[in-house]
Amino acid sequence: MNAAMAMTTAEAKVAARQKVASLAFWSIVVACVVLALKVVAWYITGSVALYSDAAESIVNVIASAAAFWAIQVSYKPADQDHPFGHHKAEYFSAVLEGVLIVVAALLILNEVWRSWQHPTPLEQPWEGLAVNGVATVINAIWAWMLIRTGRNAKSPALVADGQHIMTDVVTSIGVFGGLVGAILTGWQILDPALAVIVALNILWQGWHVIGSSMNGLMDRAVENQEHMQIRDIISANSKGALEVHDLKTRIAGRATFIEFHLVVDADMSVGASHVICDRIEDALKAEIPSVRVTIHVEPDDEAKLPKGTTAVPFA
């Protein structure tokens, strides 16, 4: 039974890995298709706002390639030089994406300055907006898939890629509405003004992506809700122990590291205490994907709660 369950779990992990890797690869293809469509839209209109939209898509292509590389590295097993695994590789991809977003914003602002100095009327605006609209729909569907799969698989690279693309979608919708207004009113100033808004928006997004990735590189603890879930799982499966204290967690990519001290009766055998540890570890692995558990067993004189406490075995 245990062997069959272990095999099923292993097969599920392999399937999840293949799905994440496949999405990361196809993300490059989708980004290239969307970039091509947006370049066509900019070329036939000469719109600086559509240029800014296309510039952000260049970042998407580079970021998708970086995410694909990082995901491949993150799935490598632990080795002598990296005994805790390679999970944090995905954070480097997310940081790179944030930096590229900032570079794209600066390029857009440079183009806006040139446009203000030498304004030109829009050419074939409706055709360009139609092409850009197709690219936006593709981006929206793909971003939703990346974010959903990335969160389920705890893949920072996929989530960052999806969130950036979703920002691109919001930007494209804003550009579309603004250019429609410019065409109908004849206010050509709306075109470069929209590009400035796009640049500022992606600057904010780039800062957000970098900040989130730095939290991961700095061993950020799990969210409070997940922390309480971990406490509940340990409490429900610590029968035979006297107390649990010094619970610590950290996140590294899709892996969650948990460590705590388990206080048992000083006369309890090593074998009996090991049974409790195995029970807690199995329960945590059943509820939390890619979890790594470290338990330090201590005798009862290390307890922090008063003797006779029977409620929650946490100090």
PEDAHU-V142442 format. One line per field, one symbol per residue. psi: psi as a letter, one per 20 degrees, with the letter a starting at -180 (. if undefined). Layout:
psi: ???
This chain:
psi: ghgggggggghgggggghgghgghghhggghgggggghggghgihjphghghghhhhggggghhghggghhgghiqrqahhmhjakhihhhhghggggghggggghhghghgghhhhmqqqqplhhgghgghgghgggggggggggggggghilohgggggghghhhhggghgggggghgghghhjnihhghghhgggghghgghghggggghhgghjlqrrqhghghgggggggijkpirhqprlpqqqpncippppqrpoprphiqqggghhggggggghgghhhoqlqppppopqriijqhqqqipieplp.
